[in-house]
Amino acid sequence: MYLDELSKRFRNFAEIECRDSSPLYEHLSLQLAEDIELLELSSHARPGQPVPNLLFGAVHLLLFEQQSHPLKDFYMSIVNHPKSPQDAFPYFRDFCEENTDEIISLLQSKLVQTNEVRRCAYLYPAFSFIYEKTKMPLALIEIGTSGGLQLLWDQYQYSYNENNERFGNLESQLLISSTIRGAHQPNIIETSPPVTSRTGFDLHINNKADHPWLKALIWPEHEERRALFDQAVKSLRDIDLELIEGDGVELFVQKVEEIPESQLVCIFHTHVANQIPEESKQELMRKIKELGLKRNVCHLYNNMWDRKLHLDFYLDGEEYQHTVGETEGHGKWFEWNIPS
């Protein structure tokens, strides 16, 4: 039964996540969904992990280290002119057979912790919106922070809808471009809102030694994602972050107690709630609601119970809930459905 579920997950990964984004992973996922031995190999992943991402990340990491194998010729991340994805599966299967023990070790020890910098493209207008509502400086708390790159959203520069207008930190060397869809356009402030503190929680905090793994999680065709990741890593050297290893749902309230009430507590997480157990999701929502009765707080999140981006906040004890809209998994576009 479990292999049937894994097969379905690879098929969904191909059809929902990879289509029009990664021809290589789309083809490999569809073939893998029918391959019992590779499904059994992927079953060594920890419970709750996105298995396709984890398996492909493990193979990608090992392939970076073993570039003599012919599978490399299908990866745009390794060669300039990759071969057709339609011919890749026999080589992928062979690579997995040759490296079974190493792949199992990675599946059992690694977590999918994608530092998708481009998702900051929708964090910026969302936090601009809440800052305009409150005029309070923002104290950031990220759950599932990995290496903390999204905690620096105010340090990047942004452009939207192929417009020449720029927003954010206008001196930043990192420019993130994205397309805004939906019924409305956000009122984006030109320069970044004031941020007073940045705290990230994760079961495993990624440091410099983990960067090869984080790059391996980036899909082979996504050259711009790799470039954004490299540039964002450079920004870490100049900004103070507090990265805490542990369960953020259990620990974040203690951090909130250290934040002055003159600052707005901003709890956020993107594309990690699908890995949070249901009980912990309910606990997180309950704790935030309890905080909202005592002080101003906002909660920005997706993948909790649906794929949409949500912005909930409590101002002077009153609750507000907004559905911002759908977001492309890597931040290439997002919807904005909040009226101005």
Secondary structure, DSSP 8 states (H G I E B T S, - for coil): -HHHHHHHHHHHIIIIIITTT-HHHHHHHHHHTT-HHHHHHHTTS-TTS-HHHHHHHHHHHHHHH-TTSGGGGG-TTT-SS---GGG-HHHHHHHHHHTHHHHHHHHHH-------GGGHHHHHHHHHHHHHHH---EEEEEES-TTSGGGGGGGSEEEETT-S--EE-TT-S-EEEEEEESSS-----SS---EEEEEEEESS---GGGHHHHHHTS-TT-HHHHHHHHHHHHHGGGS--EEEES-HHHHHHHHHTTS-TTSEEEEEESS-GGGS-HHHHHHHHHHHHHHHTTS-EEEEE-SSSSSSEEEEEEETTEEEEEEEE-B-TTSSEEE-----
